[in-house]
Amino acid sequence: MKYFIPKKEQVELHVVTLANESDQNKNIKLFGMVEWALWNAVDDQTNFQRNLNIGEVEVEGSTVYHKTEYRERRNHFAYYHVNHELSGFDTDRLSFLGAYNGWESPDVVTKGMSSNSIASGGSPIASLELDIELKPGESKVFVYQLGYIENDEDEKFVAPDVINKEKVYALFEKYNSESKVDVSFAELKAFWDETLSKYSIESDQPVFDRMVNIWHQYQCMTTFNMSRSASYFESGTGRGMGFRDSCQDILGFVHMIPERSRERILDLSAIQLPDGSTYHQYQPLTKKGNADVGSGFNDDPLWLVGAVSAYIRETGDYSILDEMVPFNNEVGSEKTLFTHLQRSIDFTLNNMGPHNLPLIGRADWNDCLNLNCFSKTPGESFQTTENNESGKAESIFIAGMFVKYGQEYIDICEAINKKDEAKRVLKAVEKVSNAVIKDGWDGDWYLRAYDAFGQKVGSNENEEGKIFVEPQGFCTMAKIGGKAYGEKALKHVDKYLVNEFGAELLYPPYSKYHIELGEISTYPPGYKENGSVFCHNNPWIVIGYTTINDAEKAYDLYKRNAPAFIEDKSEIHKTEPYVYSQTIAGRSAAHYGEAKNSWLTGTASWTFLAVSQHILGIRPHLQGLEIDPVLSKEINEVKVKRTFRGAQFDIEIVRDESNAGKLLVNDKLQDSKVIKVDSQQKNYQVVAYI
């Protein structure tokens, strides 16, 4: 079987090949089946008094059409089709399964005969029965289509209650044979070959190559498309796309399809509020902010700065800064994207706490560190409830973000000749950096926060939760305190947090509920935010190690949860052995090493960033492409192909201590690590000696 969605289509093709490899004739009954949702997965499973009465279908030829609510409130329908004459069909689930049966033994399949049921209410499905005869050595190919169609309001019907199927018929014709399907599949394959070739490597480590060339980037594409809408993709329900999530997904995706990243940035900035804060989530179809959750997550605005910086560094396209974008999608409120970035910066500066550190709001990157919630009520949302807004709860993590992304904002300002703005924000960055050194450093590592009482979180003074991983990564990346601070912080990450699967989020986990900390302390020790390996923030430590030039530690931590390197632990992980999961249970957990929530995690973007831009050291710069590998001795010579700003870079990293630090570009010695791109030059041959 082969399943795929052709490019730019809203139909999934299921290609089934049956072959008779025996010396006798074979008669086969083949049942294809799909179960329809009623367009809202949550409502489907709760509003039974309505939903069990509204199911509607049409059957025509070899196709079942799902048209529930099409007559009244929708202009879309779905269909299931096969390019072969039917022997029977079913559209009612109960008729297909039979009383008391499950999917393992449907009545229709067991009896070998469809009931030709027509759903009216109940639970609509589509089952297509084929009776097939195969001679010895004969094979036949069947193409199934599972599709979605929209019609204009005045073109919905061709007769009373009969769907206008003109667009469907065109798809039947387009994919009615194996040869036509093969053409479409080849187009899709060519798309992936081209997309994944924007960054590819060849080394003496085939597992490393496979991870970088395929699985990192494939998962980056998936998370960009679906964001964290998320966490609940297994059940078919979601909550819209996360603002900070989508900003971060751009970081690992922008090199593949920059124009889609540009569009996403403008969509995200349009849900920003005038004070620089932003909705925490938005709906990708309406592109409106999710008011049910609202704003108040004080790290969100700075992620927009990071996303725009990544886009400009990749493309050199400063024109995006001049795009007029509304606030809260309100017509008439449009300001330039640069103004939106300025508001993001100012939101942090306008929300500082008593230690001159940024206030945390409802939460920062760790949604479960809720320092203003103080919840005693079952079912109350930790993220959206504020029972004790003290104006004192501060985040050292956001401080690290502000220093890192504030500097990137300054770089952009200088590049577009906004010198006064650059100077203004530089003073603010220096002030926050000094505040971290003064009140955000615990002597051996960076603090995590101050709670609503002004007490330290993530300090050696704490009985539990003495050290958190997030600020160690981000503050080291931001170079707060310089290399000496970073070395000391990461030394203690290695001492307290690193296990065989990566770096745990905190140590030691909380063993009781701390009302002043919120949801983080509700998880059993070793799970989720309470001491699991939260894979998303492990790359921050990897990048931190490269920042202090520790190649061996960086590569070692990278490998600990990179799927291609731990395939032999799949039975422990219990998730797919080729993509990242959100969490891996920590040492304190009952099921140490068990992973949860695969696919839709920000780990994908950040790990690709860590390996491509920091371990391999090939990263976009405002002035060009920077080459600065921090490569473990486990890896010898590496060849990298990188498409950048319309040019092809063929980069070879050579281990040669006598020439270490030299960079040759088209056989000429370069005096800078940044290769400036000439619009007339389309190919660059680069040799970097380490």
GUPAZA-94795 format. One record per residue (C-alpha): chain; z, x, y. Coordinates in steps of 0.5 Angstrom, whole numbers, padded with zeros to 4 digits. Example, Ala and Ser with C-alpha at 12.3 -4.5 7.8 and 13.67 -1.06 7.14 Angstrom:
<recs>
REC mol     w     u     v
REC   A  0016  0025 -0009
REC   A  0014  0027 -0002
</recs>
This chain:
<recs>
REC mol     w     u     v
REC   A  0000  0000  0000
REC   A -0001  0002  0007
REC   A  0002 -0001  0013
REC   A  0000  0000  0020
REC   A -0001 -0003  0027
REC   A -0008 -0001  0030
REC   A -0008  0002  0037
REC   A -0007 -0003  0043
REC   A -0007 -0009  0038
REC   A -0001 -0014  0037
REC   A -0003 -0014  0029
REC   A  0000 -0011  0023
REC   A -0004 -0009  0018
REC   A -0002 -0009  0010
REC   A -0007 -0006  0006
REC   A -0006 -0007 -0001
REC   A -0010 -0003 -0007
REC   A -0010 -0006 -0014
REC   A -0013 -0002 -0019
REC   A -0014 -0003 -0027
REC   A -0013  0004 -0030
REC   A -0013  0001 -0037
REC   A -0018 -0001 -0042
REC   A -0017 -0009 -0042
REC   A -0018 -0014 -0037
REC   A -0012 -0016 -0032
REC   A -0011 -0022 -0029
REC   A -0006 -0022 -0023
REC   A -0002 -0026 -0019
REC   A -0001 -0023 -0012
REC   A  0004 -0026 -0007
REC   A  0004 -0024  0000
REC   A  0010 -0027  0004
REC   A  0013 -0027  0011
REC   A  0019 -0031  0013
REC   A  0019 -0033  0021
REC   A  0024 -0032  0026
REC   A  0024 -0038  0031
REC   A  0023 -0033  0037
REC   A  0030 -0032  0038
REC   A  0034 -0028  0033
REC   A  0041 -0030  0035
REC   A  0039 -0037  0036
REC   A  0036 -0037  0030
REC   A  0043 -0036  0026
REC   A  0047 -0040  0030
REC   A  0044 -0046  0033
REC   A  0042 -0050  0026
REC   A  0043 -0057  0029
REC   A  0036 -0055  0033
REC   A  0033 -0050  0029
REC   A  0033 -0054  0022
REC   A  0029 -0059  0026
REC   A  0023 -0055  0030
REC   A  0019 -0051  0025
REC   A  0012 -0052  0025
REC   A  0006 -0049  0022
REC   A -0001 -0050  0021
REC   A -0005 -0048  0015
REC   A -0013 -0046  0015
REC   A -0017 -0042  0010
REC   A -0013 -0036  0008
REC   A -0008 -0036  0014
REC   A -0001 -0039  0016
REC   A  0000 -0040  0023
REC   A  0007 -0041  0026
REC   A  0007 -0045  0032
REC   A  0014 -0047  0033
REC   A  0015 -0049  0040
REC   A  0008 -0048  0042
REC   A  0007 -0055  0043
REC   A  0012 -0055  0049
REC   A  0015 -0049  0052
REC   A  0011 -0043  0049
REC   A  0004 -0040  0050
REC   A  0005 -0036  0044
REC   A  0004 -0036  0036
REC   A  0004 -0032  0030
REC   A  0000 -0032  0024
REC   A -0001 -0029  0017
REC   A -0007 -0028  0014
REC   A -0011 -0025  0008
REC   A -0018 -0023  0007
REC   A -0019 -0027  0001
REC   A -0019 -0034 -0002
REC   A -0013 -0037 -0003
REC   A -0010 -0040 -0010
REC   A -0004 -0043 -0006
REC   A  0000 -0042 -0001
REC   A  0007 -0044  0001
REC   A  0010 -0045  0008
REC   A  0017 -0048  0007
REC   A  0023 -0043  0004
REC   A  0026 -0048  0000
REC   A  0020 -0050 -0004
REC   A  0018 -0042 -0005
REC   A  0025 -0040 -0007
REC   A  0028 -0046 -0011
REC   A  0035 -0049 -0010
REC   A  0040 -0043 -0011
REC   A  0035 -0038 -0012
REC   A  0035 -0031 -0008
REC   A  0029 -0027 -0006
REC   A  0030 -0023 -0013
REC   A  0027 -0029 -0017
REC   A  0023 -0034 -0012
REC   A  0021 -0041 -0016
REC   A  0014 -0040 -0014
REC   A  0013 -0033 -0017
REC   A  0017 -0034 -0023
REC   A  0013 -0040 -0025
REC   A  0006 -0037 -0022
REC   A  0004 -0043 -0018
REC   A  0005 -0044 -0011
REC   A  0007 -0051 -0009
REC   A  0003 -0052 -0003
REC   A  0009 -0054  0002
REC   A  0008 -0055  0009
REC   A  0014 -0054  0013
REC   A  0017 -0059  0018
REC   A  0023 -0057  0020
REC   A  0027 -0053  0015
REC   A  0026 -0045  0015
REC   A  0019 -0044  0016
REC   A  0015 -0038  0012
REC   A  0008 -0036  0010
REC   A  0007 -0034  0003
REC   A -0001 -0033  0001
REC   A -0002 -0033 -0007
REC   A -0008 -0029 -0010
REC   A -0011 -0030 -0017
REC   A -0014 -0023 -0018
REC   A -0018 -0021 -0024
REC   A -0019 -0014 -0025
REC   A -0024 -0011 -0030
REC   A -0022 -0004 -0034
REC   A -0023  0002 -0028
REC   A -0024 -0003 -0023
REC   A -0020 -0003 -0016
REC   A -0020 -0008 -0011
REC   A -0017 -0008 -0003
REC   A -0014 -0013  0000
REC   A -0012 -0013  0008
REC   A -0007 -0018  0010
REC   A -0005 -0019  0018
REC   A  0001 -0021  0021
REC   A  0000 -0022  0028
REC   A  0002 -0025  0035
REC   A -0003 -0028  0040
REC   A -0002 -0031  0047
REC   A -0006 -0036  0050
REC   A -0007 -0038  0057
REC   A -0003 -0045  0059
REC   A -0010 -0049  0059
REC   A -0013 -0046  0053
REC   A -0007 -0047  0048
REC   A -0011 -0053  0044
REC   A -0018 -0054  0042
REC   A -0016 -0061  0039
REC   A -0009 -0065  0039
REC   A -0004 -0061  0036
REC   A -0009 -0056  0034
REC   A -0008 -0049  0036
REC   A -0014 -0045  0040
REC   A -0015 -0039  0034
REC   A -0021 -0036  0038
REC   A -0017 -0029  0039
REC   A -0015 -0030  0032
REC   A -0022 -0030  0029
REC   A -0024 -0024  0033
REC   A -0018 -0020  0029
REC   A -0021 -0023  0022
REC   A -0027 -0020  0024
REC   A -0025 -0014  0026
REC   A -0021 -0012  0020
REC   A -0024 -0016  0014
REC   A -0026 -0010  0010
REC   A -0023 -0003  0008
REC   A -0028  0001  0012
REC   A -0026 -0003  0018
REC   A -0019 -0002  0017
REC   A -0020  0006  0015
REC   A -0024  0007  0022
REC   A -0018  0004  0026
REC   A -0013  0008  0022
REC   A -0017  0014  0023
REC   A -0016  0012  0031
REC   A -0009  0012  0030
REC   A -0008  0018  0026
REC   A -0012  0022  0032
REC   A -0008  0019  0037
REC   A -0001  0022  0033
REC   A -0005  0029  0032
REC   A -0007  0029  0039
REC   A  0000  0027  0042
REC   A  0004  0031  0037
REC   A  0000  0037  0039
REC   A  0002  0037  0046
REC   A  0008  0042  0043
REC   A  0007  0045  0036
REC   A  0010  0051  0033
REC   A  0008  0056  0027
REC   A  0014  0060  0025
REC   A  0017  0063  0018
REC   A  0021  0057  0017
REC   A  0017  0051  0015
REC   A  0023  0047  0015
REC   A  0024  0049  0023
REC   A  0017  0047  0024
REC   A  0017  0041  0020
REC   A  0023  0039  0025
REC   A  0020  0041  0031
REC   A  0012  0039  0030
REC   A  0014  0032  0027
REC   A  0020  0029  0026
REC   A  0023  0031  0033
REC   A  0017  0028  0037
REC   A  0016  0022  0033
REC   A  0023  0020  0034
REC   A  0023  0021  0041
REC   A  0017  0016  0041
REC   A  0021  0011  0038
REC   A  0027  0011  0042
REC   A  0023  0011  0048
REC   A  0019  0005  0046
REC   A  0025  0001  0044
REC   A  0031  0005  0047
REC   A  0038  0002  0045
REC   A  0035 -0005  0045
REC   A  0038 -0002  0040
REC   A  0044 -0001  0036
REC   A  0042 -0008  0033
REC   A  0035 -0007  0031
REC   A  0037 -0008  0024
REC   A  0039 -0015  0025
REC   A  0033 -0016  0030
REC   A  0038 -0018  0036
REC   A  0038 -0014  0042
REC   A  0041 -0013  0049
REC   A  0036 -0010  0053
REC   A  0034 -0003  0054
REC   A  0040  0001  0057
REC   A  0039  0005  0064
REC   A  0042  0011  0062
REC   A  0039  0011  0055
REC   A  0032  0010  0058
REC   A  0033  0015  0063
REC   A  0035  0020  0057
REC   A  0029  0018  0053
REC   A  0024  0020  0058
REC   A  0027  0027  0057
REC   A  0024  0028  0050
REC   A  0018  0024  0051
REC   A  0015  0026  0058
REC   A  0011  0032  0055
REC   A  0007  0027  0050
REC   A  0005  0021  0055
REC   A  0007  0023  0062
REC   A  0004  0017  0065
REC   A  0008  0012  0061
REC   A  0014  0016  0063
REC   A  0012  0015  0070
REC   A  0011  0007  0069
REC   A  0018  0007  0066
REC   A  0022  0011  0072
REC   A  0019  0006  0077
REC   A  0021  0000  0072
REC   A  0028  0003  0072
REC   A  0029  0005  0079
REC   A  0027 -0003  0081
REC   A  0034 -0005  0078
REC   A  0038  0000  0082
REC   A  0042 -0004  0087
REC   A  0042 -0002  0094
REC   A  0049  0002  0094
REC   A  0046  0007  0089
REC   A  0049  0004  0083
REC   A  0045  0000  0077
REC   A  0045 -0005  0072
REC   A  0047 -0002  0066
REC   A  0042 -0005  0062
REC   A  0035 -0009  0063
REC   A  0030 -0013  0060
REC   A  0024 -0010  0058
REC   A  0019 -0016  0058
REC   A  0022 -0019  0065
REC   A  0024 -0012  0068
REC   A  0030 -0015  0071
REC   A  0037 -0013  0070
REC   A  0042 -0016  0065
REC   A  0047 -0019  0069
REC   A  0051 -0021  0063
REC   A  0054 -0013  0063
REC   A  0052 -0012  0070
REC   A  0054 -0005  0073
REC   A  0060  0000  0074
REC   A  0058  0005  0069
REC   A  0059  0011  0074
REC   A  0054  0016  0071
REC   A  0048  0011  0071
REC   A  0045  0013  0078
REC   A  0045  0021  0076
REC   A  0041  0020  0070
REC   A  0035  0017  0074
REC   A  0035  0024  0078
REC   A  0035  0027  0071
REC   A  0029  0023  0069
REC   A  0025  0024  0076
REC   A  0026  0031  0076
REC   A  0024  0032  0068
REC   A  0018  0028  0070
REC   A  0016  0032  0076
REC   A  0017  0039  0073
REC   A  0013  0037  0067
REC   A  0007  0034  0071
REC   A  0008  0037  0078
REC   A  0006  0030  0081
REC   A  0011  0029  0087
REC   A  0007  0023  0089
REC   A  0012  0019  0085
REC   A  0017  0020  0090
REC   A  0013  0016  0095
REC   A  0012  0010  0091
REC   A  0015  0004  0094
REC   A  0020  0001  0089
REC   A  0025 -0005  0091
REC   A  0032 -0006  0090
REC   A  0035 -0011  0084
REC   A  0027 -0013  0084
REC   A  0028 -0017  0091
REC   A  0021 -0017  0094
REC   A  0022 -0014  0101
REC   A  0027 -0009  0099
REC   A  0022 -0004  0098
REC   A  0024  0004  0099
REC   A  0021  0010  0097
REC   A  0023  0013  0090
REC   A  0026  0019  0094
REC   A  0030  0014  0097
REC   A  0033  0011  0091
REC   A  0034  0018  0088
REC   A  0038  0019  0095
REC   A  0042  0013  0094
REC   A  0044  0015  0087
REC   A  0047  0022  0090
REC   A  0050  0018  0095
REC   A  0053  0013  0090
REC   A  0057  0019  0087
REC   A  0059  0022  0093
REC   A  0062  0015  0096
REC   A  0066  0014  0089
REC   A  0070  0020  0089
REC   A  0078  0020  0087
REC   A  0084  0024  0089
REC   A  0082  0030  0086
REC   A  0075  0030  0089
REC   A  0072  0029  0083
REC   A  0067  0023  0081
REC   A  0071  0016  0079
REC   A  0069  0014  0072
REC   A  0068  0006  0074
REC   A  0068  0002  0067
REC   A  0066  0008  0064
REC   A  0061  0014  0064
REC   A  0057  0017  0058
REC   A  0062  0015  0053
REC   A  0062  0007  0054
REC   A  0068  0007  0050
REC   A  0073  0011  0055
REC   A  0075  0005  0059
REC   A  0080  0008  0064
REC   A  0081  0002  0068
REC   A  0080 -0004  0062
REC   A  0088 -0004  0060
REC   A  0086 -0010  0055
REC   A  0091 -0014  0051
REC   A  0086 -0020  0049
REC   A  0082 -0020  0043
REC   A  0075 -0021  0044
REC   A  0075 -0018  0051
REC   A  0070 -0013  0053
REC   A  0072 -0006  0054
REC   A  0066 -0005  0058
REC   A  0066 -0010  0062
REC   A  0073 -0012  0064
REC   A  0077 -0008  0069
REC   A  0084 -0011  0069
REC   A  0087 -0004  0073
REC   A  0082 -0001  0077
REC   A  0086  0004  0080
REC   A  0081  0008  0084
REC   A  0084  0014  0081
REC   A  0081  0015  0074
REC   A  0076  0021  0075
REC   A  0071  0024  0070
REC   A  0070  0031  0069
REC   A  0063  0029  0065
REC   A  0060  0026  0071
REC   A  0062  0032  0076
REC   A  0058  0036  0071
REC   A  0052  0032  0071
REC   A  0053  0032  0079
REC   A  0053  0039  0079
REC   A  0047  0040  0074
REC   A  0043  0034  0077
REC   A  0045  0035  0084
REC   A  0042  0042  0084
REC   A  0035  0039  0081
REC   A  0035  0034  0087
REC   A  0036  0040  0091
REC   A  0030  0044  0088
REC   A  0026  0038  0089
REC   A  0028  0037  0096
REC   A  0026  0044  0098
REC   A  0020  0043  0094
REC   A  0018  0037  0099
REC   A  0021  0041  0105
REC   A  0027  0036  0106
REC   A  0031  0042  0108
REC   A  0037  0039  0111
REC   A  0038  0034  0105
REC   A  0038  0040  0101
REC   A  0043  0043  0105
REC   A  0047  0037  0105
REC   A  0047  0036  0098
REC   A  0048  0043  0096
REC   A  0055  0043  0100
REC   A  0057  0037  0096
REC   A  0055  0040  0090
REC   A  0059  0046  0091
REC   A  0065  0042  0093
REC   A  0065  0038  0086
REC   A  0064  0045  0083
REC   A  0070  0048  0086
REC   A  0074  0041  0085
REC   A  0072  0042  0077
REC   A  0075  0049  0077
REC   A  0081  0047  0081
REC   A  0083  0041  0078
REC   A  0078  0040  0072
REC   A  0079  0046  0068
REC   A  0085  0046  0063
REC   A  0086  0054  0062
REC   A  0081  0054  0056
REC   A  0077  0049  0057
REC   A  0074  0043  0061
REC   A  0078  0037  0062
REC   A  0075  0030  0060
REC   A  0078  0026  0066
REC   A  0084  0023  0069
REC   A  0086  0016  0067
REC   A  0089  0011  0072
REC   A  0096  0014  0073
REC   A  0093  0021  0075
REC   A  0094  0024  0068
REC   A  0090  0029  0064
REC   A  0085  0026  0059
REC   A  0083  0032  0054
REC   A  0088  0037  0056
REC   A  0092  0041  0052
REC   A  0098  0037  0055
REC   A  0096  0031  0051
REC   A  0099  0030  0044
REC   A  0092  0027  0041
REC   A  0085  0028  0044
REC   A  0086  0035  0047
REC   A  0079  0037  0048
REC   A  0073  0033  0048
REC   A  0066  0035  0047
REC   A  0062  0032  0053
REC   A  0065  0036  0059
REC   A  0064  0043  0055
REC   A  0057  0042  0054
REC   A  0055  0039  0061
REC   A  0059  0043  0065
REC   A  0057  0050  0061
REC   A  0050  0047  0062
REC   A  0051  0046  0070
REC   A  0054  0053  0070
REC   A  0061  0051  0073
REC   A  0065  0057  0073
REC   A  0060  0062  0071
REC   A  0059  0065  0064
REC   A  0066  0066  0063
REC   A  0068  0059  0064
REC   A  0062  0057  0059
REC   A  0064  0062  0054
REC   A  0071  0060  0054
REC   A  0070  0053  0053
REC   A  0065  0054  0048
REC   A  0070  0058  0044
REC   A  0075  0053  0043
REC   A  0069  0048  0042
REC   A  0068  0052  0036
REC   A  0075  0053  0034
REC   A  0077  0045  0034
REC   A  0071  0041  0034
REC   A  0066  0044  0030
REC   A  0065  0042  0022
REC   A  0060  0043  0017
REC   A  0056  0037  0020
REC   A  0056  0039  0028
REC   A  0061  0038  0033
REC   A  0066  0033  0033
REC   A  0067  0029  0040
REC   A  0074  0030  0040
REC   A  0080  0033  0037
REC   A  0085  0031  0034
REC   A  0083  0024  0034
REC   A  0087  0018  0036
REC   A  0092  0015  0031
REC   A  0094  0009  0035
REC   A  0092  0005  0041
REC   A  0092  0008  0048
REC   A  0091  0002  0052
REC   A  0090  0006  0058
REC   A  0084  0010  0054
REC   A  0081  0003  0052
REC   A  0076  0002  0046
REC   A  0076  0010  0044
REC   A  0083  0009  0041
REC   A  0081  0003  0037
REC   A  0077  0006  0032
REC   A  0080  0009  0026
REC   A  0080  0017  0026
REC   A  0074  0020  0025
REC   A  0069  0015  0027
REC   A  0065  0013  0032
REC   A  0068  0016  0039
REC   A  0074  0017  0036
REC   A  0073  0024  0033
REC   A  0066  0023  0029
REC   A  0060  0028  0030
REC   A  0057  0024  0036
REC   A  0050  0027  0035
REC   A  0048  0025  0042
REC   A  0052  0030  0045
REC   A  0051  0036  0040
REC   A  0045  0038  0044
REC   A  0049  0039  0050
REC   A  0053  0044  0046
REC   A  0047  0048  0043
REC   A  0044  0048  0051
REC   A  0051  0051  0053
REC   A  0050  0056  0048
REC   A  0043  0058  0050
REC   A  0046  0058  0057
REC   A  0051  0064  0056
REC   A  0046  0067  0051
REC   A  0049  0066  0045
REC   A  0043  0065  0040
REC   A  0046  0065  0034
REC   A  0051  0060  0035
REC   A  0046  0055  0038
REC   A  0041  0055  0032
REC   A  0047  0055  0028
REC   A  0050  0048  0031
REC   A  0043  0046  0032
REC   A  0042  0046  0024
REC   A  0048  0043  0022
REC   A  0045  0036  0023
REC   A  0038  0037  0024
REC   A  0035  0032  0019
REC   A  0030  0037  0016
REC   A  0036  0042  0015
REC   A  0041  0038  0011
REC   A  0036  0034  0006
REC   A  0041  0036  0001
REC   A  0046  0032  0004
REC   A  0043  0025  0004
REC   A  0047  0022 -0001
REC   A  0053  0024  0003
REC   A  0050  0022  0010
REC   A  0047  0015  0007
REC   A  0041  0015  0012
REC   A  0034  0017  0012
REC   A  0033  0024  0011
REC   A  0028  0025  0017
REC   A  0031  0022  0023
REC   A  0038  0023  0027
REC   A  0043  0018  0026
REC   A  0048  0016  0032
REC   A  0054  0019  0029
REC   A  0057  0023  0023
REC   A  0064  0021  0020
REC   A  0069  0027  0022
REC   A  0074  0031  0018
REC   A  0079  0025  0019
REC   A  0075  0020  0017
REC   A  0076  0017  0010
REC   A  0068  0018  0008
REC   A  0067  0025  0012
REC   A  0060  0026  0013
REC   A  0057  0019  0012
REC   A  0052  0018  0018
REC   A  0051  0011  0021
REC   A  0046  0008  0026
REC   A  0040  0012  0025
REC   A  0033  0012  0029
REC   A  0035  0009  0036
REC   A  0040  0014  0039
REC   A  0039  0019  0045
REC   A  0040  0025  0040
REC   A  0033  0025  0039
REC   A  0031  0027  0046
REC   A  0036  0031  0047
REC   A  0035  0035  0041
REC   A  0028  0036  0042
REC   A  0030  0038  0049
REC   A  0035  0043  0046
REC   A  0030  0046  0041
REC   A  0024  0046  0045
REC   A  0026  0048  0052
REC   A  0032  0052  0051
REC   A  0032  0055  0044
REC   A  0025  0057  0044
REC   A  0026  0057  0051
REC   A  0019  0054  0054
REC   A  0021  0049  0059
REC   A  0017  0046  0065
REC   A  0019  0049  0072
REC   A  0017  0046  0079
REC   A  0013  0052  0080
REC   A  0010  0052  0073
REC   A  0012  0054  0066
REC   A  0018  0058  0064
REC   A  0019  0062  0058
REC   A  0026  0064  0056
REC   A  0027  0064  0049
REC   A  0034  0065  0046
REC   A  0032  0065  0039
REC   A  0036  0067  0033
REC   A  0035  0073  0029
REC   A  0034  0068  0023
REC   A  0027  0066  0026
REC   A  0022  0072  0027
REC   A  0015  0071  0030
REC   A  0014  0064  0033
REC   A  0007  0062  0035
REC   A  0008  0056  0040
REC   A  0002  0051  0043
REC   A  0004  0048  0049
REC   A -0001  0043  0053
REC   A  0002  0043  0060
REC   A -0001  0040  0067
REC   A -0008  0040  0064
REC   A -0008  0047  0061
REC   A -0007  0050  0054
REC   A -0002  0055  0053
REC   A -0002  0059  0046
REC   A  0005  0063  0046
REC   A  0007  0068  0042
REC   A  0015  0070  0041
REC   A  0015  0077  0039
REC   A  0022  0081  0037
REC   A  0021  0088  0039
REC   A  0027  0091  0042
REC   A  0024  0096  0046
REC   A  0020  0091  0050
REC   A  0025  0086  0050
REC   A  0024  0082  0057
REC   A  0017  0083  0058
REC   A  0012  0077  0059
REC   A  0005  0078  0058
REC   A  0000  0073  0061
REC   A -0007  0074  0059
REC   A -0006  0081  0057
REC   A -0003  0082  0064
REC   A  0005  0084  0065
REC   A  0008  0078  0069
REC   A  0014  0080  0074
REC   A  0017  0073  0073
REC   A  0019  0068  0067
REC   A  0015  0063  0071
REC   A  0008  0062  0069
REC   A  0005  0059  0075
REC   A -0001  0054  0073
REC   A -0008  0055  0077
REC   A -0012  0049  0076
REC   A -0018  0053  0075
REC   A -0015  0056  0069
REC   A -0015  0052  0063
REC   A -0012  0057  0057
REC   A -0007  0062  0058
REC   A -0005  0067  0052
REC   A  0002  0069  0053
REC   A  0007  0074  0049
REC   A  0014  0074  0050
REC   A  0018  0080  0048
REC   A  0025  0079  0046
</recs>
